[in-house]
């Protein structure tokens, strides 16, 4: 079985481009597979999506000084 992080990473871009109904379905799947609470899954996907977007845009990580 894949790690929870790998499962989230796989679904981030799909979630980001999805409409509201599709996001609900994606969250349901993630919740079922990982066992995460729905709100926690949303928070992780959102944070991971922002990180991936920043990397793709070539922006430096704001945490590194």
Z-matrix of the N, CA and C atoms (Angstrom, degrees):
N
C 1 1.450
C 2 1.532 1 109.50
N 3 1.307 2 115.79 1 140.76
C 4 1.455 3 120.90 2 178.59
C 5 1.518 4 110.27 3 -71.20
N 6 1.321 5 114.88 4 157.70
C 7 1.456 6 118.55 5 176.49
C 8 1.517 7 109.28 6 -73.14
N 9 1.299 8 115.90 7 160.77
C 10 1.457 9 120.69 8 -179.73
C 11 1.522 10 111.37 9 -60.80
N 12 1.326 11 116.12 10 -39.07
C 13 1.466 12 121.03 11 -179.86
C 14 1.525 13 110.79 12 -61.23
N 15 1.335 14 117.18 13 -43.13
C 16 1.462 15 120.91 14 179.70
C 17 1.525 16 111.38 15 -63.30
N 18 1.314 17 115.92 16 -38.60
C 19 1.461 18 120.83 17 178.40
C 20 1.523 19 110.10 18 -63.35
N 21 1.331 20 116.68 19 -44.33
C 22 1.464 21 120.77 20 178.97
C 23 1.526 22 111.13 21 -64.51
N 24 1.322 23 117.04 22 -44.70
C 25 1.459 24 120.90 23 -178.94
C 26 1.521 25 111.43 24 -59.87
N 27 1.305 26 115.94 25 -36.17
C 28 1.453 27 120.78 26 -178.86
C 29 1.533 28 111.40 27 -68.26
N 30 1.306 29 117.45 28 -30.89
C 31 1.459 30 121.17 29 -174.24
C 32 1.529 31 114.57 30 -97.44
N 33 1.333 32 118.58 31 -8.83
C 34 1.465 33 122.25 32 -173.50
C 35 1.528 34 112.73 33 -59.34
N 36 1.315 35 118.43 34 -53.72
C 37 1.459 36 120.95 35 -176.50
C 38 1.531 37 110.77 36 -65.32
N 39 1.299 38 116.69 37 -37.20
C 40 1.465 39 120.58 38 177.22
C 41 1.533 40 109.96 39 -63.76
N 42 1.322 41 116.56 40 -42.80
C 43 1.464 42 121.60 41 179.11
C 44 1.523 43 110.78 42 -64.26
N 45 1.319 44 116.05 43 -42.30
C 46 1.456 45 121.81 44 -176.88
C 47 1.536 46 111.67 45 -62.29
N 48 1.321 47 117.71 46 -34.33
C 49 1.456 48 122.40 47 -177.28
C 50 1.530 49 113.03 48 -93.82
N 51 1.312 50 117.00 49 -5.74
C 52 1.464 51 120.94 50 -174.44
C 53 1.525 52 112.79 51 -79.51
N 54 1.316 53 115.10 52 157.08
C 55 1.461 54 121.36 53 172.35
C 56 1.525 55 107.87 54 -82.81
N 57 1.323 56 115.84 55 173.66
C 58 1.460 57 121.03 56 -173.34
C 59 1.533 58 112.50 57 -56.82
N 60 1.313 59 117.59 58 -46.69
C 61 1.470 60 120.75 59 -178.56
C 62 1.525 61 111.18 60 -63.16
N 63 1.327 62 115.56 61 -41.81
C 64 1.463 63 120.22 62 179.54
C 65 1.525 64 111.29 63 -66.99
N 66 1.332 65 116.53 64 -36.50
C 67 1.468 66 119.90 65 177.76
C 68 1.521 67 110.26 66 -60.88
N 69 1.328 68 116.14 67 -40.48
C 70 1.458 69 120.45 68 178.11
C 71 1.512 70 111.93 69 -61.44
N 72 1.325 71 115.90 70 -40.71
C 73 1.465 72 120.36 71 179.08
C 74 1.526 73 111.05 72 -67.04
N 75 1.331 74 116.15 73 -42.45
C 76 1.469 75 120.73 74 178.56
C 77 1.522 76 110.07 75 -62.29
N 78 1.335 77 116.40 76 -45.34
C 79 1.465 78 120.08 77 178.89
C 80 1.521 79 111.68 78 -61.67
N 81 1.320 80 116.55 79 -39.61
C 82 1.462 81 120.45 80 177.56
C 83 1.520 82 111.81 81 -60.00
N 84 1.330 83 115.92 82 -43.25
C 85 1.463 84 120.44 83 178.54
C 86 1.525 85 111.35 84 -65.05
N 87 1.337 86 115.73 85 -46.15
C 88 1.472 87 120.57 86 -179.69
C 89 1.524 88 109.51 87 -61.79
N 90 1.304 89 116.51 88 -43.33
C 91 1.460 90 121.53 89 -179.86
C 92 1.531 91 110.72 90 -62.72
N 93 1.307 92 116.59 91 -42.45
C 94 1.464 93 121.31 92 -179.27
C 95 1.528 94 111.54 93 -65.75
N 96 1.331 95 116.49 94 -42.63
C 97 1.466 96 121.32 95 -176.57
C 98 1.528 97 111.74 96 -74.27
N 99 1.349 98 116.46 97 -45.88
C 100 1.462 99 119.92 98 -173.24
C 101 1.525 100 113.54 99 -88.44
N 102 1.320 101 116.59 100 -26.62
C 103 1.459 102 119.67 101 -176.15
C 104 1.524 103 112.99 102 84.38
N 105 1.341 104 116.02 103 6.18
C 106 1.462 105 120.55 104 179.15
C 107 1.529 106 110.64 105 -72.37
N 108 1.332 107 114.91 106 150.68
C 109 1.450 108 121.44 107 170.18
C 110 1.526 109 107.64 108 -64.15
N 111 1.325 110 117.49 109 147.53
C 112 1.459 111 122.07 110 -175.82
C 113 1.538 112 112.43 111 -57.52
N 114 1.322 113 117.63 112 -47.49
C 115 1.466 114 121.26 113 -179.01
C 116 1.531 115 111.29 114 -64.85
N 117 1.320 116 116.82 115 -36.77
C 118 1.461 117 120.86 116 178.22
C 119 1.528 118 110.05 117 -66.30
N 120 1.320 119 116.69 118 -40.98
C 121 1.467 120 120.83 119 178.15
C 122 1.524 121 110.41 120 -62.53
N 123 1.327 122 117.81 121 -41.47
C 124 1.460 123 121.85 122 177.94
C 125 1.528 124 109.94 123 -60.80
N 126 1.315 125 116.40 124 -46.02
C 127 1.465 126 120.99 125 -179.10
C 128 1.528 127 110.94 126 -61.39
N 129 1.319 128 117.81 127 -43.70
C 130 1.465 129 121.11 128 -179.71
C 131 1.525 130 111.94 129 -66.31
N 132 1.318 131 116.35 130 -43.97
C 133 1.460 132 120.50 131 -179.75
C 134 1.523 133 110.17 132 -63.69
N 135 1.329 134 116.80 133 -42.07
C 136 1.462 135 121.07 134 179.80
C 137 1.519 136 111.03 135 -63.77
N 138 1.326 137 116.46 136 -46.55
C 139 1.464 138 120.58 137 -179.88
C 140 1.528 139 110.76 138 -64.03
N 141 1.303 140 116.66 139 -44.11
C 142 1.461 141 121.23 140 -179.85
C 143 1.523 142 110.32 141 -65.38
N 144 1.325 143 117.27 142 -37.55
C 145 1.458 144 121.55 143 178.16
C 146 1.510 145 112.18 144 -63.89
N 147 1.331 146 117.00 145 -40.36
C 148 1.462 147 120.74 146 178.34
C 149 1.518 148 110.65 147 -66.11
N 150 1.318 149 117.16 148 -39.39
C 151 1.459 150 121.93 149 179.28
C 152 1.524 151 110.50 150 -64.48
N 153 1.315 152 116.70 151 -45.46
C 154 1.462 153 121.13 152 179.97
C 155 1.526 154 110.54 153 -64.47
N 156 1.332 155 117.21 154 -42.01
C 157 1.467 156 120.93 155 178.91
C 158 1.523 157 111.21 156 -62.08
N 159 1.318 158 116.69 157 -41.76
C 160 1.462 159 120.55 158 179.94
C 161 1.521 160 110.71 159 -64.06
N 162 1.303 161 117.23 160 -39.95
C 163 1.461 162 121.47 161 179.19
C 164 1.527 163 109.91 162 -65.92
N 165 1.321 164 116.74 163 -42.92
C 166 1.459 165 120.55 164 -179.15
C 167 1.528 166 111.65 165 -68.08
N 168 1.334 167 117.03 166 -32.06
C 169 1.454 168 121.06 167 179.08
C 170 1.515 169 112.42 168 -81.55
N 171 1.329 170 117.37 169 -8.92
C 172 1.460 171 121.70 170 178.85
C 173 1.513 172 113.26 171 80.55
N 174 1.339 173 116.79 172 16.12
C 175 1.451 174 119.99 173 178.87
C 176 1.519 175 109.37 174 -81.37
N 177 1.324 176 117.83 175 140.65
C 178 1.464 177 120.05 176 178.63
C 179 1.516 178 111.13 177 -70.76
N 180 1.294 179 115.55 178 153.56
C 181 1.464 180 121.56 179 176.60
C 182 1.513 181 109.18 180 -65.56
N 183 1.319 182 118.17 181 128.76
C 184 1.460 183 121.38 182 -176.60
C 185 1.528 184 112.87 183 -70.09
N 186 1.307 185 117.70 184 -14.20
C 187 1.460 186 121.16 185 -178.21
C 188 1.528 187 112.08 186 -84.02
N 189 1.318 188 117.17 187 -22.54
C 190 1.462 189 118.96 188 -179.73
C 191 1.515 190 109.27 189 -85.36
N 192 1.313 191 116.20 190 130.77
C 193 1.466 192 120.71 191 -178.69
C 194 1.507 193 109.43 192 -120.89
